[in-house]
Amino acid sequence: MLYREAGQFKTSYAADQQLFPIRQDRIGILILLAVVFLVIPGVAGDYWFSAILIPFLIFSLAALGLNILTGYAGQLSLGSAAFMAVGAYAAYNFQLRIDGIPILVSFVCAGLTAAGIGILFGLPSLWIKGFYLAVATLAAQFFIVWCLTKFPWLSNYSSSGVISTQPLIIFGHAFTSPQEKYLLVLTIVAVMALAAKNMVRSSTGRAWMAVRDMDVAASVIGIRLMPVKLLAFAVSSFYCGVAGALYAFCYLGSVEPDGFSLDMSFRILFMIIIGGVGSILGSFLGAAFILLLPVFLDIALPWAARLLGLPFSSATVSHIQVLVFGALIMFFLIVEPHGLARLWQITKEKLRLWPFPH
């Protein structure tokens, strides 16, 4: 009843094609932005900023980049963490080698560097697809981490490959507190998510989806497969590269090549599978599920053990957490294989008709 769109007439093409054509969606987005920009910075503590909100936003951005490639363009990739590593080390070297370069310009250049590497490793998509392409992109995961370890110039001749990022200074202001870093990351993620939302609605996004659905038919109607596929790899890698730069500068402050492991790539892949493949919202929902559910289980399982009087050790609680986490993932995939974004879409459809029968 509250989500009824009857009576909302569109009197121009611009009104019909706007980003959020339904009034309730526009109001909801404005309320959400007000909460995350104004309310949360005033009520959340340093732990929430440093351990939960900042990594959630960064991994949402990385998942968004992978979703552009896999969900919209239909190209499987298992090298997301490697492109994040390229972004992290590129931003570090731009700050180190170019005197006076603004940090935001370093982030953009890091994303462009990752985009170039992504195009290089996206070349096999011109001849192979499916799981064979996933195996080909897996080479990026091992090769890039190997390069960061074996070429000491990239880590400023650090013996272990570990880098410590430079101070985060923008327009003469040093971002040192977790709250300031959260607002910076939130602003960048919001802008890039908005850009991705517009991109997938453009002719480029429609070309990606045509290639995803049937590349032969897309070629027949005049879509050039090579630039479309390579552009998808470039944009996806750009998003992952910026996420890697934020991961190094705004979250950890010190990173190593082994930190961008295959396990991280699989976590990002699970985020888009659980959240919803081919959905901007699904990237954020999947990141929230993967990152926040373990935190909730860490709190809930010991409390339940004490309440029931069960003699659970910390190791037992950790094992139960893994079992519950895996069981919930399988449950969600069985109930709705299209992800959490599809559940939200179904909820909106029911709200449009409530209280009448569906």
N, C-alpha and C positions, 0 to 999 in steps of 0.2 A: 504493500500500500504506500509506503514511504518512497518506494523506488518506481513509482508509476511515471511513465514518460508520455502518457496520453495528453494531448493538448500542447505539446512542445513542437510548434510548427517551424519548419526551416523555409525561409523566404529567399535564400540565395545559395549559390554553390559553395561559397566560402563558409557559410553557416553549416551546411550539410557535410563539409569535408574537414571541419575543425577537429583538433586533436581529441577533445572530449565533447562530443555532440550532445550528450545528455546532461541536463543541468545538475542532477544529483552527483554525477561524476566530478564535475567541476568544483562543486562545493566540497565534496569529499577530499579532493586533491588539495584544495586550499587549507582545509582543516588539518590534513596530514602534514603539510609543509609548515604550518604554524606550530604544530606540536613538536616536530623534530628540530626546527630552527629556534624556537622561542621557549618552549616549555621544558624539553629534555635538558638543555644546557643549564637550566636553573635548578633542576631537582636531582639530576643524576650525580653520583660520586665519581671520583677518579678511577675506581675499580671498574665501574660500568663503562666508562669511556675507553680505558686502556685495554681491558680484557674482553669486552663484549661488543660494544658499538663500533669501534674503529675496525677491528677485524671483520665484523659482519659486513660493513660497507665495502671494504676492500675486496673481499671474496665475492660479494654481490657483483661488483664491477667485473671481476675476472670471469664469473659465471655468465654475465651478460655478453662478454666478448665471445666465449665459447658457444653461447646460444645463437649468436648471429651466424657463426660458421656452421654449426651442426643443426640447430633448430630451423633456421630460415634458409640457409643455402644447401643443407643436406650433406655436408662434407664432414666425415668423422675425424676427430683429432684427439690424440692422447698426449699432446705436448704443451698444454696450457701453462704448467708450472715452469717449463723451460723458457717460454716467452716472458713470463713474469721475471725470471732471473735476468734475461736480457735487459728488460726495462730497469730493474734495480741497479745492475752494474753499469748500464749506459748512463743513467742519471748521475750516479756517483762519479763517473769519469768526466762527464760534461762539466760538473761542478769543479772537479779537480784540475782539469786541463785548460779550461777556458776561464780566464780571470774576469770576474764581474758579471758572469752570465746569470740572469735571474733564475730562481729555482723553478718557477712555473715554466719557463722556456726549456729548462733541462728536462722537466717531465714530458713536455711535448716532443722534444727531440728523442727522448728515451722511447716514447711510443712509436715514433717514426722509425727508429732503429729496429725495434721489435717487428714493425710492419715489414721492413725490408727482409729480415730473416724469415718472417712468415711467408712472404712471397716465394723465397728460395725453397723452403720446405713444402710449399703448396704446389710446386711444379708437378709432382707425381699425380696430382688430382686430374691432370689433363689426360692421363692414360688409364688410371685405375680408380676404383671407388669402393665404397663399403668397407669391410673389415681389412681388405688389403691396403686401403688408404690409411686406416687407423694404424696399421703396423708400420707404414712408411713414415707417418708423423711421429711414431714412437722413437724413430731414430733421432729426431730433434731433441727429445728428452735426454737421451744419453750423450749425444754429441755436444750439445751446448754446455751441459754440466762438466763434461770432460774438458772442453776448451777453457772454461772459467777456472779450472783447477790447474791445467798444464801451461797456461800462458800467464805468468805472474804480472805482466804489465797491466792486465785488466783489473787486478786487485791491488795495484800500486806496490807490487813486489812483496805482498804479504805471503809468508811461508805456508800458511794454511788456506789461503784464499779468502779469509774473512775480511770484510770491509766494515768500517764504522762510518756512518753517514755524516755529512757536514751539517752545521746548524741550519735550521729551517727558518730563513729570513725572507719575508716578502714585503716590499715597499718599506724597508727599514725596520719592520717590526718582527721580532723573534717569536716564533711560535714554539713555546716551551711547555705550556700546560696541556694536559690531556684534553681539556675542554676546547682550547683553541685548535688543536690538531683535529679534533672531532668535527668542528665547524668547517675547517678547511677541506677535509676528506668528504664531508657531506655535500659541500658546494660543488666540488669536482664531480662526484658521483651523480648528483642530481642533474647537472648540466649534460653530462655524457649520456645518462639514461634518457633524457629528453631528446637529445640528438639521435639516439638509437631508435626511439619511438617514431620520430619523423622519418628516419632513414628507411625503416622497413615498410612505411606507407608510401614511399616514393617509387618511381620507376625502377630504381636500383633494387629495392626490396622485392618488388614484384618479379623482377628478373631472377633474383635469388630463389624465390619460392617456385618459380616455373622450372628452374634447373633441379631443385630438390624433388619436385613431384615427378618429372620425367624429362631428363636432359635431352633425349632424342627429339621429343616433341618441341621442346624449347628451341633447339637448334633449327628445326624446320620452320618455325614462325619468325626466325630472324635474330634470335638472341645469340650473341657470340659467346661461346662457352668459356674460352680461355680468359678474356678480361673479367668476366663475371665471377668465375671461380677464384681467380687470383685476387680480385678486389675483396671478396669475402675473407680470404686468408689475411689480407693486409689489414682490413678493418678489425677483424677479430684479434689479431696479434697486437694492433695498436692499443686496443682496450686492455688486453692482458699486460702489455708493457707498462702502461700508466698505472695499472693496479700493482705491478711489481715495484715501481718506483715509490708509490704510496706505502706499500708494505715495508719497504726498507726505511724510508725517511720518517713516516708518521706512526708506524706501529712498533717495529723492533728496534730500529736505530743501528743495528749491527746484524749483518746476514752473512751466510756462507753458501757456497754452491750446493752442498749436500742438503741444505734446507729446502731447496726447490726440487724435491724428489718426485718419483713416479707416484708415490702415495698422495701427494698434493694434487697432481693431475687427476687422479681418480676421484678425489674428493670433489673437485670442481665439476667433473663429469656427473657424479651422483647428485650434485646440487641441481643441475638442469633436468636430470631425469625425474627426480622427486618433485621439483618445483613445477615443471612443465616445459617440454621441448617446444621451441617456437613461441615463447611467451616472454615479454619483458618483465611482467610481474612475476612469472615463475622463477626467474633468476633470483629475485629477492626472497621469495618464499622458500625456495630450496636452500639458499644460504642460511636463512633463519633456522630451518629445520636441522640442517647438518651441524651448525655451530651452537645453537641455543639448547637443543634437546639434551646433549651430554651435560651441560651445566645444570639443567633442571633435574636430570637423573642423579647427579652428584649430590644434590640437596635432598631430593625426595627419597631416594633409596635408604640412606642411613636413618632418616627420620622414620620411615616405615618399619625398618628393622628394630629400632628402639621402641616404637609403639607396639609392635607385635611381640616384643621380648625375644627376638631371635638373635642368637650369638654370632652375628655376621662380622667377620674381620674386614679390614679395608680391601684386602685382595679379593675376597668373595664379592663384596659390593661392586668392585671394578669389573669382575667377570659377569655379574648379573647385568650391569650397565651395558656391556657389549651385547649380551643376548637380547635384552629388551630393545636396544637400539636397532639391531638387525631385524627383530620380529616386527617392529613398527614400520620399518622400511618396506618389508615384504607385504605387510597389511595394506599400506597406502598404495603400493603398486598393484595389488590385487583388486582393491576396491575401486581405484581410479588410475588406470595405467597412464593416463594423459597428465597426471600430476596435480599438485595442489591448486594450480591456476585454473584447471578445469573444474575443480570443486567450487571455487569462488565464482566461476562463470555460471555454474548450475544454480548456486545460491541466488545470484542476481536474477536469473530467469524465473525462479520461483517467487522472488519478491515482486516481480513485475505483475504476476497474476494473483498473488495473495490478496484476500482470503478465498478466492475462487479456486475450484479444483484445477489441478494441472492437466 
